Amino acid sequence: MAAFRFKKKCEKCGAFLLITETDDYAPGCKEREEAWCPRCGNEVDSSMTSGFLKAFEITEQEFNKKNDF
Ligand SMILES: [Zn+2]
């Protein structure tokens, strides 16, 4: 199963984050999932998904890299 991921900067504390959305959950069970900044607890993203959203802190260098991961 493919996981979807993207980068985002926390608006509150400025942490560089990698948001991952996994879809390894029961299909047909879409709910609003939120991702929380691991540093300050701010809600950094949310979406309707049947999986889980998770935010990881990454370095500024990783954040600015063009060719991801
Ligand atoms: Zn934050």
N, CA, C, O and the ligand as a Tripos MOL2 file, in Angstrom:
@<TRIPOS>MOLECULE
protein
  277   275    70     0     0
PROTEIN
NO_CHARGES

@<TRIPOS>ATOM
      1 N           0.8300   -1.2000    0.0000 N.3       1 MET1
      2 CA          0.0000    0.0000    0.0000 C.3       1 MET1
      3 C           0.8670    1.2530    0.0000 C.2       1 MET1
      4 O           1.8070    1.3780    0.7840 O.2       1 MET1
      5 N           0.5430    2.1430   -0.8640 N.am      2 ALA2
      6 CA          1.3340    3.3610   -0.9560 C.3       2 ALA2
      7 C           0.9610    4.3280    0.1610 C.2       2 ALA2
      8 O          -0.2070    4.5000    0.5110 O.2       2 ALA2
      9 N           1.9790    4.9350    0.6900 N.am      3 ALA3
     10 CA          1.7380    5.9850    1.6680 C.3       3 ALA3
     11 C           1.9960    7.3220    0.9950 C.2       3 ALA3
     12 O           2.8670    7.4630    0.1360 O.2       3 ALA3
     13 N           1.2300    8.2660    1.4060 N.am      4 PHE4
     14 CA          1.3130    9.5840    0.8300 C.3       4 PHE4
     15 C           2.0930   10.4670    1.7990 C.2       4 PHE4
     16 O           1.8220   10.4500    3.0000 O.2       4 PHE4
     17 N           3.0550   11.2360    1.2970 N.am      5 ARG5
     18 CA          3.7380   12.1200    2.2330 C.3       5 ARG5
     19 C           4.1520   13.4470    1.6340 C.2       5 ARG5
     20 O           4.3750   13.5640    0.4290 O.2       5 ARG5
     21 N           4.2490   14.4150    2.4730 N.am      6 PHE6
     22 CA          4.6060   15.7520    2.0370 C.3       6 PHE6
     23 C           5.2210   16.5060    3.2040 C.2       6 PHE6
     24 O           5.1290   16.0930    4.3610 O.2       6 PHE6
     25 N           5.8440   17.6100    2.8670 N.am      7 LYS7
     26 CA          6.5160   18.3980    3.8940 C.3       7 LYS7
     27 C           5.7060   19.6290    4.2280 C.2       7 LYS7
     28 O           4.9880   20.1750    3.3910 O.2       7 LYS7
     29 N           5.8370   20.0480    5.4590 N.am      8 LYS8
     30 CA          5.0960   21.2090    5.9060 C.3       8 LYS8
     31 C           5.8470   21.8420    7.0660 C.2       8 LYS8
     32 O           6.4930   21.1550    7.8580 O.2       8 LYS8
     33 N           5.7540   23.1420    7.1510 N.am      9 LYS9
     34 CA          6.3920   23.8300    8.2700 C.3       9 LYS9
     35 C           5.3220   24.1690    9.3040 C.2       9 LYS9
     36 O           4.2480   24.6680    8.9690 O.2       9 LYS9
     37 N           5.6340   23.8900   10.5510 N.am     10 CYS10
     38 CA          4.6910   24.2260   11.6070 C.3      10 CYS10
     39 C           4.5690   25.7410   11.7100 C.2      10 CYS10
     40 O           5.5640   26.4520   11.8490 O.2      10 CYS10
     41 N           3.3330   26.2210   11.6400 N.am     11 GLU11
     42 CA          3.1180   27.6710   11.6810 C.3      11 GLU11
     43 C           3.3720   28.2460   13.0610 C.2      11 GLU11
     44 O           3.6360   29.4390   13.2130 O.2      11 GLU11
     45 N           3.2920   27.4000   14.0470 N.am     12 LYS12
     46 CA          3.3920   27.8850   15.4110 C.3      12 LYS12
     47 C           4.8420   27.9740   15.8970 C.2      12 LYS12
     48 O           5.2730   29.0090   16.4070 O.2      12 LYS12
     49 N           5.5840   26.8800   15.7340 N.am     13 CYS13
     50 CA          6.9420   26.8690   16.2780 C.3      13 CYS13
     51 C           8.0160   26.8520   15.1960 C.2      13 CYS13
     52 O           9.2030   26.9560   15.5050 O.2      13 CYS13
     53 N           7.6150   26.7210   13.9300 N.am     14 GLY14
     54 CA          8.5800   26.7630   12.8480 C.3      14 GLY14
     55 C           9.3240   25.4610   12.6080 C.2      14 GLY14
     56 O          10.2920   25.4290   11.8490 O.2      14 GLY14
     57 N           8.8830   24.3950   13.2450 N.am     15 ALA15
     58 CA          9.5410   23.1010   13.0380 C.3      15 ALA15
     59 C           9.3100   22.6260   11.6060 C.2      15 ALA15
     60 O           8.2450   22.8450   11.0290 O.2      15 ALA15
     61 N          10.3240   21.9740   11.0470 N.am     16 PHE16
     62 CA         10.1920   21.4010    9.7100 C.3      16 PHE16
     63 C           9.6580   19.9910    9.8510 C.2      16 PHE16
     64 O          10.2280   19.1630   10.5620 O.2      16 PHE16
     65 N           8.5650   19.7300    9.1720 N.am     17 LEU17
     66 CA          7.8690   18.4720    9.3990 C.3      17 LEU17
     67 C           7.6620   17.6790    8.1170 C.2      17 LEU17
     68 O           7.4730   18.2280    7.0320 O.2      17 LEU17
     69 N           7.7040   16.3890    8.2900 N.am     18 LEU18
     70 CA          7.3130   15.4730    7.2330 C.3      18 LEU18
     71 C           6.0060   14.8310    7.6700 C.2      18 LEU18
     72 O           5.9320   14.1680    8.7040 O.2      18 LEU18
     73 N           4.9810   15.0420    6.8610 N.am     19 ILE19
     74 CA          3.6740   14.4690    7.1850 C.3      19 ILE19
     75 C           3.4910   13.2000    6.3620 C.2      19 ILE19
     76 O           3.6520   13.2150    5.1420 O.2      19 ILE19
     77 N           3.1650   12.1320    7.0160 N.am     20 THR20
     78 CA          2.9000   10.9040    6.2780 C.3      20 THR20
     79 C           1.4530   10.4960    6.4850 C.2      20 THR20
     80 O           0.8930   10.6220    7.5740 O.2      20 THR20
     81 N           0.8790   10.0120    5.4180 N.am     21 GLU21
     82 CA         -0.4840    9.4980    5.4960 C.3      21 GLU21
     83 C          -0.4460    8.0510    5.0520 C.2      21 GLU21
     84 O          -0.1260    7.7450    3.9040 O.2      21 GLU21
     85 N          -0.7690    7.1880    5.9520 N.am     22 THR22
     86 CA         -0.7780    5.7680    5.6030 C.3      22 THR22
     87 C          -2.1920    5.3460    5.2900 C.2      22 THR22
     88 O          -3.1560    5.9040    5.8150 O.2      22 THR22
     89 N          -2.3030    4.3700    4.4420 N.am     23 ASP23
     90 CA         -3.6530    3.9230    4.0950 C.3      23 ASP23
     91 C          -3.8280    2.4590    4.4810 C.2      23 ASP23
     92 O          -4.5600    1.7100    3.8340 O.2      23 ASP23
     93 N          -3.1590    2.0810    5.5190 N.am     24 ASP24
     94 CA         -3.2160    0.6720    5.9250 C.3      24 ASP24
     95 C          -4.3050    0.4350    6.9680 C.2      24 ASP24
     96 O          -4.1520   -0.3550    7.8990 O.2      24 ASP24
     97 N          -5.3720    1.1280    6.7790 N.am     25 TYR25
     98 CA         -6.4840    1.0030    7.7170 C.3      25 TYR25
     99 C          -7.6800    0.4470    6.9700 C.2      25 TYR25
    100 O          -7.6750    0.3900    5.7410 O.2      25 TYR25
    101 N          -8.6960    0.0390    7.6950 N.am     26 ALA26
    102 CA         -9.8760   -0.5450    7.0600 C.3      26 ALA26
    103 C         -10.5000    0.4140    6.0580 C.2      26 ALA26
    104 O         -10.8190    1.5500    6.4110 O.2      26 ALA26
    105 N         -10.6750   -0.0100    4.8510 N.am     27 PRO27
    106 CA        -11.3010    0.8560    3.8440 C.3      27 PRO27
    107 C         -12.7690    1.1100    4.1650 C.2      27 PRO27
    108 O         -13.4090    0.3300    4.8700 O.2      27 PRO27
    109 N         -13.2770    2.1880    3.6480 N.am     28 GLY28
    110 CA        -14.6760    2.5140    3.8740 C.3      28 GLY28
    111 C         -14.9250    3.1310    5.2240 C.2      28 GLY28
    112 O         -16.0670    3.2570    5.6660 O.2      28 GLY28
    113 N         -13.8500    3.5150    5.8760 N.am     29 CYS29
    114 CA        -13.9610    4.0290    7.2400 C.3      29 CYS29
    115 C         -13.2970    5.4010    7.3080 C.2      29 CYS29
    116 O         -12.4840    5.6680    8.1940 O.2      29 CYS29
    117 N         -13.6500    6.2530    6.3730 N.am     30 LYS30
    118 CA        -12.9930    7.5450    6.3100 C.3      30 LYS30
    119 C         -13.4030    8.4560    7.4610 C.2      30 LYS30
    120 O         -14.5840    8.6460    7.7540 O.2      30 LYS30
    121 N         -12.3950    8.9970    8.0870 N.am     31 GLU31
    122 CA        -12.6330    9.9470    9.1660 C.3      31 GLU31
    123 C         -11.6650   11.0930    9.0200 C.2      31 GLU31
    124 O         -10.6870   11.0140    8.2770 O.2      31 GLU31
    125 N         -11.9500   12.1550    9.7380 N.am     32 ARG32
    126 CA        -11.0240   13.2660    9.7270 C.3      32 ARG32
    127 C          -9.8650   12.9280   10.6570 C.2      32 ARG32
    128 O         -10.0490   12.6740   11.8480 O.2      32 ARG32
    129 N          -8.6830   12.9320   10.0860 N.am     33 GLU33
    130 CA         -7.4790   12.6340   10.8590 C.3      33 GLU33
    131 C          -6.6230   13.8920   10.9340 C.2      33 GLU33
    132 O          -6.5260   14.6560    9.9740 O.2      33 GLU33
    133 N          -6.0170   14.0840   12.0710 N.am     34 GLU34
    134 CA         -5.1330   15.2380   12.2150 C.3      34 GLU34
    135 C          -3.7010   14.7910   12.4320 C.2      34 GLU34
    136 O          -3.4300   13.7200   12.9740 O.2      34 GLU34
    137 N          -2.7910   15.6520   11.9890 N.am     35 ALA35
    138 CA         -1.3750   15.4590   12.2870 C.3      35 ALA35
    139 C          -0.9580   16.5600   13.2510 C.2      35 ALA35
    140 O          -1.3280   17.7220   13.0810 O.2      35 ALA35
    141 N          -0.1980   16.1890   14.2480 N.am     36 TRP36
    142 CA          0.1990   17.1340   15.2790 C.3      36 TRP36
    143 C           1.7000   17.3550   15.2380 C.2      36 TRP36
    144 O           2.4760   16.4220   15.0290 O.2      36 TRP36
    145 N           2.0910   18.5900   15.4400 N.am     37 CYS37
    146 CA          3.5130   18.9020   15.5130 C.3      37 CYS37
    147 C           4.1170   18.1800   16.7220 C.2      37 CYS37
    148 O           3.6330   18.3350   17.8430 O.2      37 CYS37
    149 N           5.1790   17.3860   16.4920 N.am     38 PRO38
    150 CA          5.7710   16.6510   17.6100 C.3      38 PRO38
    151 C           6.4930   17.5780   18.5930 C.2      38 PRO38
    152 O           6.7890   17.1810   19.7200 O.2      38 PRO38
    153 N           6.7710   18.7950   18.1690 N.am     39 ARG39
    154 CA          7.4920   19.7050   19.0450 C.3      39 ARG39
    155 C           6.5710   20.5160   19.9400 C.2      39 ARG39
    156 O           6.8020   20.6180   21.1450 O.2      39 ARG39
    157 N           5.5180   21.0990   19.3490 N.am     40 CYS40
    158 CA          4.6800   21.9930   20.1530 C.3      40 CYS40
    159 C           3.2290   21.5330   20.2670 C.2      40 CYS40
    160 O           2.4530   22.1220   21.0200 O.2      40 CYS40
    161 N           2.8540   20.4900   19.5300 N.am     41 GLY41
    162 CA          1.4980   19.9650   19.6650 C.3      41 GLY41
    163 C           0.4610   20.6900   18.8320 C.2      41 GLY41
    164 O          -0.7290   20.3920   18.9260 O.2      41 GLY41
    165 N           0.8980   21.6360   18.0190 N.am     42 ASN42
    166 CA         -0.0150   22.3470   17.1400 C.3      42 ASN42
    167 C          -0.5690   21.4100   16.0690 C.2      42 ASN42
    168 O           0.1360   20.5180   15.5960 O.2      42 ASN42
    169 N          -1.8220   21.6110   15.6920 N.am     43 GLU43
    170 CA         -2.3660   20.8180   14.5910 C.3      43 GLU43
    171 C          -1.8170   21.3620   13.2880 C.2      43 GLU43
    172 O          -2.0830   22.5100   12.9310 O.2      43 GLU43
    173 N          -1.0540   20.5530   12.5750 N.am     44 VAL44
    174 CA         -0.3980   21.0500   11.3690 C.3      44 VAL44
    175 C          -1.1070   20.6490   10.0910 C.2      44 VAL44
    176 O          -0.9260   21.2810    9.0500 O.2      44 VAL44
    177 N          -1.9050   19.6110   10.1650 N.am     45 ASP45
    178 CA         -2.6190   19.2060    8.9650 C.3      45 ASP45
    179 C          -3.7750   18.3020    9.3360 C.2      45 ASP45
    180 O          -3.7690   17.6580   10.3860 O.2      45 ASP45
    181 N          -4.7620   18.2610    8.4650 N.am     46 SER46
    182 CA         -5.8350   17.3050    8.6660 C.3      46 SER46
    183 C          -6.4150   16.9610    7.3190 C.2      46 SER46
    184 O          -6.3780   17.7660    6.3870 O.2      46 SER46
    185 N          -6.9480   15.7680    7.2200 N.am     47 SER47
    186 CA         -7.6130   15.3950    5.9770 C.3      47 SER47
    187 C          -8.5500   14.2400    6.2330 C.2      47 SER47
    188 O          -8.4720   13.5510    7.2500 O.2      47 SER47
    189 N          -9.4270   14.0550    5.2860 N.am     48 MET48
    190 CA        -10.3320   12.9130    5.3640 C.3      48 MET48
    191 C          -9.6030   11.7140    4.7950 C.2      48 MET48
    192 O          -9.2460   11.6860    3.6170 O.2      48 MET48
    193 N          -9.3920   10.7520    5.6210 N.am     49 THR49
    194 CA         -8.6390    9.5960    5.1740 C.3      49 THR49
    195 C          -9.0900    8.3560    5.9190 C.2      49 THR49
    196 O          -9.6260    8.4370    7.0250 O.2      49 THR49
    197 N          -8.8700    7.2310    5.3120 N.am     50 SER50
    198 CA         -9.1500    5.9770    6.0060 C.3      50 SER50
    199 C          -7.8970    5.4860    6.7220 C.2      50 SER50
    200 O          -7.9130    4.4560    7.3950 O.2      50 SER50
    201 N          -6.8190    6.2370    6.5660 N.am     51 GLY51
    202 CA         -5.5610    5.8390    7.2100 C.3      51 GLY51
    203 C          -5.2460    6.7230    8.3910 C.2      51 GLY51
    204 O          -6.1360    7.1940    9.0980 O.2      51 GLY51
    205 N          -3.9530    6.9390    8.5920 N.am     52 PHE52
    206 CA         -3.5130    7.7480    9.7200 C.3      52 PHE52
    207 C          -2.5700    8.8350    9.2380 C.2      52 PHE52
    208 O          -1.7610    8.6240    8.3350 O.2      52 PHE52
    209 N          -2.6850    9.9810    9.8450 N.am     53 LEU53
    210 CA         -1.7360   11.0490    9.5800 C.3      53 LEU53
    211 C          -0.7310   11.0960   10.7100 C.2      53 LEU53
    212 O          -1.0900   10.9410   11.8770 O.2      53 LEU53
    213 N           0.5300   11.3100   10.3620 N.am     54 LYS54
    214 CA          1.5450   11.4010   11.3790 C.3      54 LYS54
    215 C           2.5900   12.4100   10.9450 C.2      54 LYS54
    216 O           2.9770   12.4520    9.7780 O.2      54 LYS54
    217 N           3.0400   13.2140   11.8770 N.am     55 ALA55
    218 CA          4.0430   14.2210   11.5630 C.3      55 ALA55
    219 C           5.3580   13.8860   12.2510 C.2      55 ALA55
    220 O           5.3830   13.5480   13.4340 O.2      55 ALA55
    221 N           6.4450   13.9830   11.5020 N.am     56 PHE56
    222 CA          7.7750   13.7690   12.0380 C.3      56 PHE56
    223 C           8.5800   15.0340   11.8450 C.2      56 PHE56
    224 O           8.4350   15.7280   10.8390 O.2      56 PHE56
    225 N           9.4150   15.3280   12.8000 N.am     57 GLU57
    226 CA         10.2720   16.4950   12.6330 C.3      57 GLU57
    227 C          11.4900   16.1070   11.8080 C.2      57 GLU57
    228 O          12.1100   15.0730   12.0570 O.2      57 GLU57
    229 N          11.8320   16.9360   10.8280 N.am     58 ILE58
    230 CA         13.0090   16.7040    9.9980 C.3      58 ILE58
    231 C          13.8940   17.9420   10.0550 C.2      58 ILE58
    232 O          13.4950   18.9780   10.5860 O.2      58 ILE58
    233 N          15.0840   17.8280    9.5110 N.am     59 THR59
    234 CA         16.0030   18.9680    9.5430 C.3      59 THR59
    235 C          15.6650   19.9420    8.4210 C.2      59 THR59
    236 O          14.9630   19.5960    7.4710 O.2      59 THR59
    237 N          16.1750   21.1650    8.5470 N.am     60 GLU60
    238 CA         15.9360   22.1630    7.5160 C.3      60 GLU60
    239 C          16.5190   21.7050    6.1720 C.2      60 GLU60
    240 O          15.9330   21.9460    5.1170 O.2      60 GLU60
    241 N          17.6810   21.0410    6.2290 N.am     61 GLN61
    242 CA         18.2880   20.5290    4.9940 C.3      61 GLN61
    243 C          17.3780   19.5250    4.3060 C.2      61 GLN61
    244 O          17.2050   19.5590    3.0870 O.2      61 GLN61
    245 N          16.8090   18.6430    5.0870 N.am     62 GLU62
    246 CA         15.8790   17.6580    4.5060 C.3      62 GLU62
    247 C          14.6500   18.3460    3.9470 C.2      62 GLU62
    248 O          14.1290   17.9760    2.8940 O.2      62 GLU62
    249 N          14.2000   19.3540    4.6750 N.am     63 PHE63
    250 CA         13.0070   20.0790    4.2560 C.3      63 PHE63
    251 C          13.2260   20.7670    2.9050 C.2      63 PHE63
    252 O          12.3360   20.7960    2.0550 O.2      63 PHE63
    253 N          14.4170   21.3120    2.7310 N.am     64 ASN64
    254 CA         14.6910   22.0850    1.5190 C.3      64 ASN64
    255 C          15.1690   21.2440    0.3490 C.2      64 ASN64
    256 O          15.3050   21.7510   -0.7640 O.2      64 ASN64
    257 N          15.4190   20.0010    0.5820 N.am     65 LYS65
    258 CA         15.8450   19.1100   -0.4900 C.3      65 LYS65
    259 C          14.7650   19.0160   -1.5510 C.2      65 LYS65
    260 O          13.5820   18.8620   -1.2500 O.2      65 LYS65
    261 N          15.1970   19.1110   -2.7940 N.am     66 LYS66
    262 CA         14.2220   19.0330   -3.8700 C.3      66 LYS66
    263 C          13.8070   17.5890   -4.1120 C.2      66 LYS66
    264 O          12.6240   17.2720   -4.2410 O.2      66 LYS66
    265 N          14.8040   16.7330   -4.1700 N.am     67 ASN67
    266 CA         14.4640   15.3480   -4.4620 C.3      67 ASN67
    267 C          14.3870   14.5080   -3.2110 C.2      67 ASN67
    268 O          15.3740   14.0180   -2.6620 O.2      67 ASN67
    269 N          13.1980   14.3860   -2.8230 N.am     68 ASP68
    270 CA         12.7670   13.8310   -1.5540 C.3      68 ASP68
    271 C          13.3380   12.4860   -1.1750 C.2      68 ASP68
    272 O          13.6920   11.6850   -2.0400 O.2      68 ASP68
    273 N          13.4220   12.2480    0.0560 N.am     69 PHE69
    274 CA         13.4120   10.9470    0.7080 C.3      69 PHE69
    275 C          14.2960    9.9100    0.0360 C.2      69 PHE69
    276 O          14.3700    8.7710    0.4950 O.2      69 PHE69
    277 ZN          5.1640   23.1620   16.1350 Zn       70 ZN70
@<TRIPOS>BOND
     1     1     2 1
     2     2     3 1
     3     3     4 2
     4     3     5 am
     5     5     6 1
     6     6     7 1
     7     7     8 2
     8     7     9 am
     9     9    10 1
    10    10    11 1
    11    11    12 2
    12    11    13 am
    13    13    14 1
    14    14    15 1
    15    15    16 2
    16    15    17 am
    17    17    18 1
    18    18    19 1
    19    19    20 2
    20    19    21 am
    21    21    22 1
    22    22    23 1
    23    23    24 2
    24    23    25 am
    25    25    26 1
    26    26    27 1
    27    27    28 2
    28    27    29 am
    29    29    30 1
    30    30    31 1
    31    31    32 2
    32    31    33 am
    33    33    34 1
    34    34    35 1
    35    35    36 2
    36    35    37 am
    37    37    38 1
    38    38    39 1
    39    39    40 2
    40    39    41 am
    41    41    42 1
    42    42    43 1
    43    43    44 2
    44    43    45 am
    45    45    46 1
    46    46    47 1
    47    47    48 2
    48    47    49 am
    49    49    50 1
    50    50    51 1
    51    51    52 2
    52    51    53 am
    53    53    54 1
    54    54    55 1
    55    55    56 2
    56    55    57 am
    57    57    58 1
    58    58    59 1
    59    59    60 2
    60    59    61 am
    61    61    62 1
    62    62    63 1
    63    63    64 2
    64    63    65 am
    65    65    66 1
    66    66    67 1
    67    67    68 2
    68    67    69 am
    69    69    70 1
    70    70    71 1
    71    71    72 2
    72    71    73 am
    73    73    74 1
    74    74    75 1
    75    75    76 2
    76    75    77 am
    77    77    78 1
    78    78    79 1
    79    79    80 2
    80    79    81 am
    81    81    82 1
    82    82    83 1
    83    83    84 2
    84    83    85 am
    85    85    86 1
    86    86    87 1
    87    87    88 2
    88    87    89 am
    89    89    90 1
    90    90    91 1
    91    91    92 2
    92    91    93 am
    93    93    94 1
    94    94    95 1
    95    95    96 2
    96    95    97 am
    97    97    98 1
    98    98    99 1
    99    99   100 2
   100    99   101 am
   101   101   102 1
   102   102   103 1
   103   103   104 2
   104   103   105 am
   105   105   106 1
   106   106   107 1
   107   107   108 2
   108   107   109 am
   109   109   110 1
   110   110   111 1
   111   111   112 2
   112   111   113 am
   113   113   114 1
   114   114   115 1
   115   115   116 2
   116   115   117 am
   117   117   118 1
   118   118   119 1
   119   119   120 2
   120   119   121 am
   121   121   122 1
   122   122   123 1
   123   123   124 2
   124   123   125 am
   125   125   126 1
   126   126   127 1
   127   127   128 2
   128   127   129 am
   129   129   130 1
   130   130   131 1
   131   131   132 2
   132   131   133 am
   133   133   134 1
   134   134   135 1
   135   135   136 2
   136   135   137 am
   137   137   138 1
   138   138   139 1
   139   139   140 2
   140   139   141 am
   141   141   142 1
   142   142   143 1
   143   143   144 2
   144   143   145 am
   145   145   146 1
   146   146   147 1
   147   147   148 2
   148   147   149 am
   149   149   150 1
   150   150   151 1
   151   151   152 2
   152   151   153 am
   153   153   154 1
   154   154   155 1
   155   155   156 2
   156   155   157 am
   157   157   158 1
   158   158   159 1
   159   159   160 2
   160   159   161 am
   161   161   162 1
   162   162   163 1
   163   163   164 2
   164   163   165 am
   165   165   166 1
   166   166   167 1
   167   167   168 2
   168   167   169 am
   169   169   170 1
   170   170   171 1
   171   171   172 2
   172   171   173 am
   173   173   174 1
   174   174   175 1
   175   175   176 2
   176   175   177 am
   177   177   178 1
   178   178   179 1
   179   179   180 2
   180   179   181 am
   181   181   182 1
   182   182   183 1
   183   183   184 2
   184   183   185 am
   185   185   186 1
   186   186   187 1
   187   187   188 2
   188   187   189 am
   189   189   190 1
   190   190   191 1
   191   191   192 2
   192   191   193 am
   193   193   194 1
   194   194   195 1
   195   195   196 2
   196   195   197 am
   197   197   198 1
   198   198   199 1
   199   199   200 2
   200   199   201 am
   201   201   202 1
   202   202   203 1
   203   203   204 2
   204   203   205 am
   205   205   206 1
   206   206   207 1
   207   207   208 2
   208   207   209 am
   209   209   210 1
   210   210   211 1
   211   211   212 2
   212   211   213 am
   213   213   214 1
   214   214   215 1
   215   215   216 2
   216   215   217 am
   217   217   218 1
   218   218   219 1
   219   219   220 2
   220   219   221 am
   221   221   222 1
   222   222   223 1
   223   223   224 2
   224   223   225 am
   225   225   226 1
   226   226   227 1
   227   227   228 2
   228   227   229 am
   229   229   230 1
   230   230   231 1
   231   231   232 2
   232   231   233 am
   233   233   234 1
   234   234   235 1
   235   235   236 2
   236   235   237 am
   237   237   238 1
   238   238   239 1
   239   239   240 2
   240   239   241 am
   241   241   242 1
   242   242   243 1
   243   243   244 2
   244   243   245 am
   245   245   246 1
   246   246   247 1
   247   247   248 2
   248   247   249 am
   249   249   250 1
   250   250   251 1
   251   251   252 2
   252   251   253 am
   253   253   254 1
   254   254   255 1
   255   255   256 2
   256   255   257 am
   257   257   258 1
   258   258   259 1
   259   259   260 2
   260   259   261 am
   261   261   262 1
   262   262   263 1
   263   263   264 2
   264   263   265 am
   265   265   266 1
   266   266   267 1
   267   267   268 2
   268   267   269 am
   269   269   270 1
   270   270   271 1
   271   271   272 2
   272   271   273 am
   273   273   274 1
   274   274   275 1
   275   275   276 2
@<TRIPOS>SUBSTRUCTURE
     1 MET1         2 RESIDUE 1 A MET
     2 ALA2         6 RESIDUE 1 A ALA
     3 ALA3        10 RESIDUE 1 A ALA
     4 PHE4        14 RESIDUE 1 A PHE
     5 ARG5        18 RESIDUE 1 A ARG
     6 PHE6        22 RESIDUE 1 A PHE
     7 LYS7        26 RESIDUE 1 A LYS
     8 LYS8        30 RESIDUE 1 A LYS
     9 LYS9        34 RESIDUE 1 A LYS
    10 CYS10       38 RESIDUE 1 A CYS
    11 GLU11       42 RESIDUE 1 A GLU
    12 LYS12       46 RESIDUE 1 A LYS
    13 CYS13       50 RESIDUE 1 A CYS
    14 GLY14       54 RESIDUE 1 A GLY
    15 ALA15       58 RESIDUE 1 A ALA
    16 PHE16       62 RESIDUE 1 A PHE
    17 LEU17       66 RESIDUE 1 A LEU
    18 LEU18       70 RESIDUE 1 A LEU
    19 ILE19       74 RESIDUE 1 A ILE
    20 THR20       78 RESIDUE 1 A THR
    21 GLU21       82 RESIDUE 1 A GLU
    22 THR22       86 RESIDUE 1 A THR
    23 ASP23       90 RESIDUE 1 A ASP
    24 ASP24       94 RESIDUE 1 A ASP
    25 TYR25       98 RESIDUE 1 A TYR
    26 ALA26      102 RESIDUE 1 A ALA
    27 PRO27      106 RESIDUE 1 A PRO
    28 GLY28      110 RESIDUE 1 A GLY
    29 CYS29      114 RESIDUE 1 A CYS
    30 LYS30      118 RESIDUE 1 A LYS
    31 GLU31      122 RESIDUE 1 A GLU
    32 ARG32      126 RESIDUE 1 A ARG
    33 GLU33      130 RESIDUE 1 A GLU
    34 GLU34      134 RESIDUE 1 A GLU
    35 ALA35      138 RESIDUE 1 A ALA
    36 TRP36      142 RESIDUE 1 A TRP
    37 CYS37      146 RESIDUE 1 A CYS
    38 PRO38      150 RESIDUE 1 A PRO
    39 ARG39      154 RESIDUE 1 A ARG
    40 CYS40      158 RESIDUE 1 A CYS
    41 GLY41      162 RESIDUE 1 A GLY
    42 ASN42      166 RESIDUE 1 A ASN
    43 GLU43      170 RESIDUE 1 A GLU
    44 VAL44      174 RESIDUE 1 A VAL
    45 ASP45      178 RESIDUE 1 A ASP
    46 SER46      182 RESIDUE 1 A SER
    47 SER47      186 RESIDUE 1 A SER
    48 MET48      190 RESIDUE 1 A MET
    49 THR49      194 RESIDUE 1 A THR
    50 SER50      198 RESIDUE 1 A SER
    51 GLY51      202 RESIDUE 1 A GLY
    52 PHE52      206 RESIDUE 1 A PHE
    53 LEU53      210 RESIDUE 1 A LEU
    54 LYS54      214 RESIDUE 1 A LYS
    55 ALA55      218 RESIDUE 1 A ALA
    56 PHE56      222 RESIDUE 1 A PHE
    57 GLU57      226 RESIDUE 1 A GLU
    58 ILE58      230 RESIDUE 1 A ILE
    59 THR59      234 RESIDUE 1 A THR
    60 GLU60      238 RESIDUE 1 A GLU
    61 GLN61      242 RESIDUE 1 A GLN
    62 GLU62      246 RESIDUE 1 A GLU
    63 PHE63      250 RESIDUE 1 A PHE
    64 ASN64      254 RESIDUE 1 A ASN
    65 LYS65      258 RESIDUE 1 A LYS
    66 LYS66      262 RESIDUE 1 A LYS
    67 ASN67      266 RESIDUE 1 A ASN
    68 ASP68      270 RESIDUE 1 A ASP
    69 PHE69      274 RESIDUE 1 A PHE
    70 ZN70       277 GROUP 0 **** ****
